[in-house]
Amino acid sequence: MLPGCRLDSLRYVTLPHIALLLIAGFAGGFVNAIAGGGSLLVFPALLATGLGTVAANVTNSVALWPGYIGNLAGLGRAAVDEARARVDLALIAVLGAAVGAATLLVTPEGAFDFVVPILVIVASLLVGVQPVIARRIGAEQHRRPVALRVAVGVGSFYGGYFGGGLGVILLAAIGLTMAAPLREMNVLKAVLTMVVSTVSLLTFVFFAPVHWGDVAVIAPAALLGGVLGGRAARVVDERALRIAIVTFGLGIGLWLGIRVYA
């Protein structure tokens, strides 16, 4: 057995447990395809089933990883071309994500419990301000090569450590330090997100307490949610969905904060 693997697919014994993860996985994939923030739905569901914060975090990252493949597949040739043109940023993302994931693994569970409420609240707020960031990117672009690399490194570290709101962070890092069309920046964001997520996945598979039974339930549900979310993107009120995600995320963050700090 791999050092980080937990083949405990029978950890849960009730249908409500399985149903909760199926719903969370589907909802996470659905909202990721439209507005982002899917991890804010899956992470608390894993906590509710009894996982600790570190185990829930790494299991969440692994379970939602297949969705990024679908995202890149939808971009097609543009993603391949962007990856080839931005090898330097991809390498920085690899390093940042590896350091972030390694930092998570050496962080004591109690210390991670302490910062999780803050991370969840920050990720929720990032999902909320994403449209503002996108508008600013469209109105003002600057070419700052050094700042771009530093920002991608910091964002990738965050993605390896926690990951909630990673896409928003990377889009802001790219858009505020790089002069390029918004479509190109979105493609680059998708490529870097995939890089960060893959590095995190490989690290967690070998060295972290991934609960594969939960992954087996969440991953296919998230894939289905992503497919349907992509199709529904044109008719769903993105603003209302975003408000719901942010409200839910802030509520979870406050609940975790009360549980830890009170």
Secondary structure, 3 states (H helix, E strand, C coil): CCCCEECCCCCCCCHHHHHHHHHHHHHHHHHHHHCCCCHHHHHHHHHHCCCCHHHHHHHHHHHHHHHHHHHHHHHCHHHHHHHHHCHHHHHHHHHHHHHHHHHHHHCCHHHHHHHHHHHHHHHHHHHHHHHHHHHHHHHCCCCCHHHHHHHHHHHHHHHHHCCCCHHHHHHHHHHCCCCCCHHHHHHHHHHHHHHHHHHHHHHHHHHCCEEHHHHHHHHHHHHHHHHHHHHHCCCCCHHHHHHHHHHHHHHHHHHHHHHHHC
